[in-house]
Every structure is written in structure tokens, then in C-alpha cells.
Amino acid sequence: MPNATVKRQLRILAVTVVIAPLAYWGPHLVETVRDLEVFAVREGQIEVLGIKRLTKQTVVSRLGLGSMASFWGDAAVWRERVTEDPLVREVEIQRKFPNGLIITVDERVPVAFAGTSMLEPVDGEGYQLPIDPTAPALDLPIISSESRGPDNAGLFPQEVRTLAAELEHLNATRPEFANRISTIRLHSQGVVAVRLHSPDVEFIMPIRTERVRIEEGESALGHIMQLRSGRPPAEVDLRFLDQVVVRPERAIETTSTYMAGGR
């Protein structure tokens, strides 16, 4: 039997036999493997996840794959091409061996209408979205602002972006409240005025107000409407610590103040 020294020499020789060709032909060998037809991406092997308004065909066409595009192709380039679509916020691409891709799309979601020469859908970052504003399912609040974007501007001015981000926050924080918003505007520095359509009342509150604070305002609103035979007040003001200020419609009526959690 070979001794330990001989075994070690044989292992070194075996490794050398494997590594030497790779060192010499390595780059060419990798390119050759990449170009093999078995690794050519097939459209039937591409999965597209997360899409609602986009179609699979639209996303795949954005990839810009040729007939022999390799499974080993540059995923960063593919991501950049897909995110050029104005409805795409982010995209993740995974390889599915040997010739498939899994593409997960984070679509931009319309949160409101904002003004150009007409009202256009806008997402939570303030990007104008190429969606038909007359689509039946597009029931969105209106951002009231004098900062109007030019047609096909892409990104709206800062004031509109601030209000769009606030609507996205309200959708995540208190969706039942957000679904009743008809308009939103800047009231003052760091404060928004949100008008509801049911009931017709305006909430005045700091940007990024928390859910519990909104619920306190809704509770005070419900109580005052009971006292007023179902008539809503003009305003529910949430700017003051531990208080909800309810202002009636007519100046001759008395303003009611509620402590947080009750009157």
C-alpha cells in the first residue's frame, strides 16, 4: 500500500490535473457554458409574480431577451430594464435552473388624483401613473394643491408628493378612514386637512397621525353627531395633545372639546 507521502503526492497531482485546464481555458470555458442552448431562457419558463395592472407580456418584453439570452445573463441589467416601466416600483429576479426566471414585481399603486391640465393618478411617492383616470375601479381622493405638475412630468412637485405620502400612510394606518377621504390639502406647516365624504366633515391633523389618535377623533365625531341629530360638525381637530376639538358648522354654536378617550 502507498504510504502517506505517496498519497499526498497523488492528491496534489489530481488537483493539478483538474485546475490546470481551468486556469488556462477558464474564461473561455465559462463563456462556452453560458452560450449553450440548454441555458437559453425560455419564455414559457418565466414566472411573473405580483402584477395586477401590468401583464406578463409587458414585463417579459421589458427584459429585452434575445432568442439565445442565457440563464447566466446579467440580472442587474434585466432589473434596470423592467424598472423603467412607470408602473414598476421595484423588481426582484431569481434564476430557475436551467433556463427559467422568477420575476417578482412591486407595482406602483395609485393613491389619489393630482392635477396637471387634468386630474391624473399618482402613487405614494408622487409619480404620475399611466392609468386611465376614467377606469371604473379607480375611485380615489383628490389632492388639492396649487402646485400642479406639467403634463407627462413623471414626478409631481414636493407639496403633492407630501400629500400623496400622507395618503399612503393613512391607507396603511387606518384604511377604513382612508376609504372615506374625498380630498386632502395642506392646512399649515406639518398639518393636513382631510375631508371625508361620509360624513361630510374635515379632519385637521398632523402629518403621520397614528391610528389610535384618528380613532379618538372618530369617536368624538360620533358622539357630537348623536347630540346634533346626525348632523356632522365642520371640523374635527387633532392638533392638540390629549384633546379632540370639534367645531360646529355655524359660528353661533359652541365649540366642543373632548379629552382623548372620552369627553
Secondary structure, 3 states (H helix, E strand, C coil): CCCHHHHHHHHHHHHHHHHHHHHHHHHHHHHHHHCCHHHECCHHHEEEECCCCCCHHHHHHHHCCCCCCECCCCHHHHHHHHHCCCCEEEEEEEEECCCEEEEEEEECCEEEEEECCCEEEEECCCEECCCCCCCCCCCCCEECCCCCCCCCCCECCHHHHHHHHHHHHHHHHCHHHHCCEEEEEEEECCEEEEEECCCCCEEEEECCCCHHHHHHHHHHHHHHHHHCCCCCCCEEECCCCCEEEEECCCCCCCCEEEECCEC
